[in-house]
Amino acid sequence: MMETPIENREITFLLADDHSIVRQGMEIIISDIVPNAIIYHSSSLKQLVELVESKEIAMAIIDAHFPDGNSLHILSQMKSVNPDIKILIFTGLEEDLHALKFIKAGANGYLSKLSEEEEVREAVLEFIKKGEYFSAVSRNLLVQFVFNPDLINPLSRLTKRELQIAEMYAEGLGNLEISNQLDIKQNTVSTIKKNIFEKLKIENLVELIDLIKTHHKI
């Protein structure tokens, strides 16, 4: 029995992103590839979960972050509800820092929003055809992960003291409070902060706090 051509299939998609323009753009791409596609939209994690539980979603293309939380923590729930669902993370988060943790949590692919339009289309086409999409960056990370499991947690790049200070920043402490508590000079704290930012490839405390929240229990 011949397989139904991709353009003739009736595939049910879920597009989840808190920015409607992103969902609309992705719908245009999907509709061009699969004209008979059934497409649901979600702008929150809560709504995303409700749709996965109530609809027979075959493929979900979702952002990493929503106003009501991080989608990393609901991937296993999505798979539990529908073991056959295929999930593509479509996000602006740096792939080399974040892709592995989402793949480990159950995602079937990771696509950067910084990709060119044609690359996005090719990635979505591959995702629809194969049920997965891994860029050259993700594939390289997966190979490295086999030999170095610590890669999945960027915090493993930090020394014990750097991690301690990163956690203190995440708790809302400033340089003066940290220097007083650890009995070290403020300029030493500043130097360590600079090293933390460079190792984690981040630019501000908001990004640091997000990494601490996401990875500290991994």
N, C-alpha and C positions, 0 to 999 in steps of 0.2 A: 504493500500500500504506500503510495507516494505521499510525502509530507506536504502539508498545505504551505504554499509560498508565504513568506513573511508578510507581504503586503495584503494578503487575503485573510490573515488571522484576526480573530477578535480577542485581543489581549486586554486585560484589565490592569490599568496603571493607577498608582497613587503618587501624586506630586506634592511634596510637603516642604514648604518654605514660607517664612513669615513675610517675604516680599512677593507680592502678586506678579510683578513684572518678570521675576525669575520663573515662576510657574507657567506664566503665559508663553514665555519664550521656549521653554522646554516642551510645552504642549504643541507648539507649532512644529518643532522638530519631530516629535513622536508621530503626530498626525500625518506628516509627510512620509514617514517610513511605514507606518501602520494605519492606513486610513480608517479601518474599522475599530480602532482602539477605543476602549471605554476608559475615560480618564476622570479620576476624582482628585479634588484639591483639598489641601489642609494647610492652615497657617499656624498651627500649634501642635505641641506634642500630644495634648489631651485629645484633640480632634483626630490626629494621626492614629492613635491607638484605637479609638472608637471605630474608625473606618476599617482598620485591619481586622477588628473583631466582628464587624457586621457585614463586610463585603468580601467577596472572593478575590482578593488582590493577588495578582500574579507577580507584578513587578512594582517596586517602590523606589522612587528617586527622591532622596531626602537630604535636607541640610544637616549640618552637625549641631548647630545651635538654634534654639528658639527662645522667645522671651520667657517661656515657662520651663526651660531646662535644656539639658544636653541629650541629644538623641542617642549617644553612646550607651546610655543606661537603659534604653528600652528595646534595643536590638534583640536581646535574648527573649524578651516578652513577645515581640513580633514573630520570631521564629517558633516560639512555643505555641502560639495561636495558629500559625500557618507554617509548618515546617518547609513547605515548598516555595515560599515567597523568596524572591530574589531582590536584594537591596543594594542600591548604588548610592554612595554618599557623594553629594555634589556640594562642595563647600569652598570657601575662600581660605580656609586654614591651610598652612604649609604642609604639603604632602609628606615631606621627609620627616616631619615631627609628629604627624597625627595619623597617617594612613594605617600603620600597623595595628594601633590599638582598636580601630574600627573593624578592621579585617578580623582580628582576634575575637572581637565581640560578636561577629556573625555577618558582617557586611560582605557582599560578593563583589565589591569594587569600590574604587575611590577616584573621583574626578574633580580636578581643580576648576573653580570658577574663573581662574585667571587664564584658562586655556583659550586658544583661538576658536572662533565659531565653527570652523570646519573640523577641528579636532574634537569639539564637543559632539558634533553630529556623528563622526566616525566612532566615537566612544559609545554613544547611545545605541548606534546600529550594532556594534559588537556585543553590547550588554543584552540587547533584545535577542540576538541570534544565539549567543552562547550562555546567557544567564550569568555572565561575569565580565568584568572589565578591569584589567590591571595595566597601568601605564608602565613605561620602562623604569620609572622611578620606583613604583610600587613593587615591581618584579625584583628589582635589585635589593630593595629593603627586605623582601621575603627570603631571598637567598642569604643575605647577611644574617637575618634573624635565626636561620637554621643553625648557624655557627656561633651566634652571640644573642641569646634570648633577652639580654638586658636592653637591646635596642628598642624594644617596645615601650620602654619607660625612659623618656629623655632625662628624667631626674637622676637616673643612674650615672649620668655624666658628671654629676656634682660630687665634690668631696663631702665628708661628713659635716664639716664646719659650714660649707656653702649651703648644704641642705637645711641645716639648723637655722641659718640666717634667712633662707628663702621662706621657711615655715613661719618665722617671726614676722617677716614682711606681710605674709598672707594673713596673719592674725591682726594686722593693722598697726604694728609697731613701726616707729620711725628710727632714723639712724641714731639719734641721741639715746632713745630707750634701749635699743639693741646694744649700743656700746656700753651703757651702764650695766645692763643685765649680764653681759658677757665679760665685762671688765676689760674691754679693748678700746683702742682709740677710734674716734669717729671716722677719721680718714681711712683706717683699716676696714671699717664696715663699708665705706663707699667703694673701696677697691674690690672687696669681695662681691659687692652688688654688681659692679661692672663685669667681673668675671662670670657671675651667674647669668647675666643677660647675654653675654657673648656665647657661652656654652649652650644655652637654650635657644639662641637665635630669636630673642624677644626684645621689645623696645620699651615696655612699660610695666608697671606693677599689676595692671589689670590682666595682662597676658600671663604674668607669673602666678597670680592667684588662680587663674583658670587651670593652669598646668598642675598646680598643687592639688586643687579639688579633683581634677580628673585622674591623676596618676598616683597619688600618694598611697592608695590602697591596693594598687595593682602589684 
